[in-house]
């Protein structure tokens, strides 16, 4: 058993574990009870003899240690002889604001999925593309009403300079806009409009291949679409609309597409629909809505195969971890519910992240780490660790008196959209 210092404070037996590459030999340490995170991190670095110091955080019984071991032990009523198993992981550095991209109207959705670029969707009906130097690259008028969501569908071809931007709007349509960013200069053209919904659309999302899309709407329906561009219109021009008005706003070269399937089960507006992630997720999708449910779908058959009811908790946004094991749902009761979908009979959340204001959006780390970023109506973005959800790891105020409406996270870059435009932040570290 290793002794750690000449501190006069009583000691407690501890065994350290980690999922990082920085593993200690298996042994028991006697840790002074007045030690906090800093001293524990120093111990790990000294024991490993790391050439460059690495700050670590510590999990004890599923909570990040924020006090001394003495205070933690007193709060939890742990006995003096009980060996503590403490997991350590790399600390997340405080987020840094990198840049801001002002907009004249609210930014409802952002995407960081095009290398070296940001995409924003705004209430003025425009999609905009910026480079990492904050220069505007494209400004595309796509919709006649506020855009609610945008996603990037990778080009099915080998052309890395071409992308499809899929957007949803209050104008009852979704649109596919092809953009090209290459040596010959940027270009954009809207090539298709998607027609199904009779109420404003709330979200649009693509599968990992970029070949299929899901739309959700206030009408309670979810549309399933492919991203192919038809040679002819699949939906008549005057389908339930003012024929003259549609002629003014729908150029002939924008092909009107019909869905390949419609998913019906929600009893109120649907807030978000997305394809399932993970190795075993092929053909599945998830959705959430104002009927306080999270639903699982077999997309091919169009059947809802599972429903999680969370009474009186209207859902605003839905996200999943890259491994497909965890669903996260933001709701109007200021909570983000955590659902472990590996549990066979899932009828309630397996955890909760409480916010001081309504959380509007969620982004998970695509690198498979345990961190999640949420944005809320108080203008604050928060970084959470799914292993310890009692409180946020850190928070960063984006705007005063303005709501955060959208967040996306790729690598160490976090794009945040809302009533104040768009800001770009960097998050380093974590595991």
PyMOL commands that set and color helices and strands:
alter all, ss='L'
color gray80, all
select helices_A, chain A and resi 37-48+69-76+243-249
alter helices_A, ss='H'
color red, helices_A
select strands_A, chain A and resi 2-3+11-18+28-32+56-60+63-64+84-90+96-101+107-111+117-122+126-131+136-141+147-154+162-169+173-180+187-195+201-206+212-217+221-226+255-257+261-264+270-275+284-289+293-298+303-309+315-320+326-331+335-340+351-354+359-364+371-376+380-385+394-397+404-410+413-418+421-426
alter strands_A, ss='S'
color yellow, strands_A
deselect
rebuild
show_as cartoon
